[in-house]
Amino acid sequence: MNKKRVSDYYCVAVRRNYESIWRVISKHDTREQAQAALDERRAYTGVFNYDNAELRIISRAEGKAEFGANWEYKPIGESRSRLSAHKAKT
């Protein structure tokens, strides 16, 4: 039986000048889609201003290399307690 191959995807990540961590803020199927999202975020002004932030595109493979072999994109706000509860049921 063949294992299903997980395709590569691309994420937009942000690190604000007052933070030391990268926050992955969106997931896209192609690098071009990720670049368009990055450009759109750079245009934000006001509350969601990214002027004083570093934005970059990270592929799934790059994320695994930088953040560890078990790294996968998870939407911001996904509850860790919900994940823990799910693991406890299994």
C-alpha positions as CSV (number, residue, x, y, z in Angstrom):
1,M,0.0,0.0,0.0
2,N,1.4,3.4,-1.0
3,K,1.5,6.2,1.5
4,K,-0.3,9.3,0.3
5,R,2.3,12.0,-0.5
6,V,1.7,15.3,1.1
7,S,2.2,18.1,-1.4
8,D,4.3,21.1,-0.7
9,Y,2.4,24.3,0.2
10,Y,3.5,27.9,0.9
11,C,2.8,30.1,3.9
12,V,3.1,33.8,4.6
13,A,4.9,34.4,7.9
14,V,5.3,37.7,9.8
15,R,7.8,38.7,12.5
16,R,7.1,42.1,14.0
17,N,10.0,44.3,15.1
18,Y,9.1,43.8,18.8
19,E,8.7,40.0,18.6
20,S,11.3,37.2,18.3
21,I,9.0,34.6,16.8
22,W,7.6,34.0,13.3
23,R,3.8,33.9,13.1
24,V,2.5,31.9,10.1
25,I,-0.6,33.8,9.0
26,S,-1.8,32.1,5.8
27,K,-1.4,29.0,3.7
28,H,-1.5,28.8,-0.1
29,D,-1.2,26.1,-2.8
30,T,1.4,28.0,-4.9
31,R,4.3,30.4,-4.3
32,E,2.5,32.9,-6.6
33,Q,-0.6,32.9,-4.4
34,A,1.5,33.3,-1.3
35,Q,3.4,36.2,-3.0
36,A,0.1,37.9,-3.8
37,A,-1.1,37.5,-0.2
38,L,2.2,38.9,1.1
39,D,1.9,41.9,-1.2
40,E,-1.6,42.5,-0.1
41,R,-0.6,42.4,3.6
42,R,2.2,44.9,2.9
43,A,-0.5,47.3,1.7
44,Y,-2.4,47.2,5.0
45,T,-2.5,50.4,7.0
46,G,-4.0,51.2,10.4
47,V,-4.5,48.5,13.0
48,F,-3.1,45.7,10.8
49,N,-0.1,47.7,9.7
50,Y,2.9,45.5,8.6
51,D,5.3,48.5,8.0
52,N,7.4,47.6,11.0
53,A,7.4,43.8,10.3
54,E,9.4,41.3,8.3
55,L,7.2,39.3,6.0
56,R,8.3,36.2,4.1
57,I,7.1,33.1,2.3
58,I,8.0,29.8,3.8
59,S,7.4,26.5,2.0
60,R,6.4,23.4,3.9
61,A,9.9,21.9,3.4
62,E,11.5,25.2,4.6
63,G,9.2,25.2,7.7
64,K,10.2,21.7,8.6
65,A,13.9,22.5,8.2
66,E,13.6,25.6,10.3
67,F,11.0,24.7,12.9
68,G,11.4,20.9,13.2
69,A,10.4,17.8,11.4
70,N,6.9,17.7,12.9
71,W,6.1,21.3,11.8
72,E,2.8,21.7,9.9
73,Y,0.8,24.9,9.2
74,K,-1.9,25.4,11.8
75,P,-4.2,28.5,11.7
76,I,-3.5,31.1,14.4
77,G,-6.1,30.7,17.1
78,E,-6.5,27.0,16.8
79,S,-6.9,25.9,20.3
80,R,-4.2,23.7,21.8
81,S,-6.8,22.5,24.4
82,R,-9.0,21.3,21.6
83,L,-6.1,19.4,20.2
84,S,-5.3,18.0,23.6
85,A,-8.9,17.0,24.1
86,H,-8.9,15.2,20.8
87,K,-5.7,13.3,21.7
88,A,-7.2,12.3,25.1
89,K,-10.2,10.7,23.3
90,T,-8.1,8.6,21.1
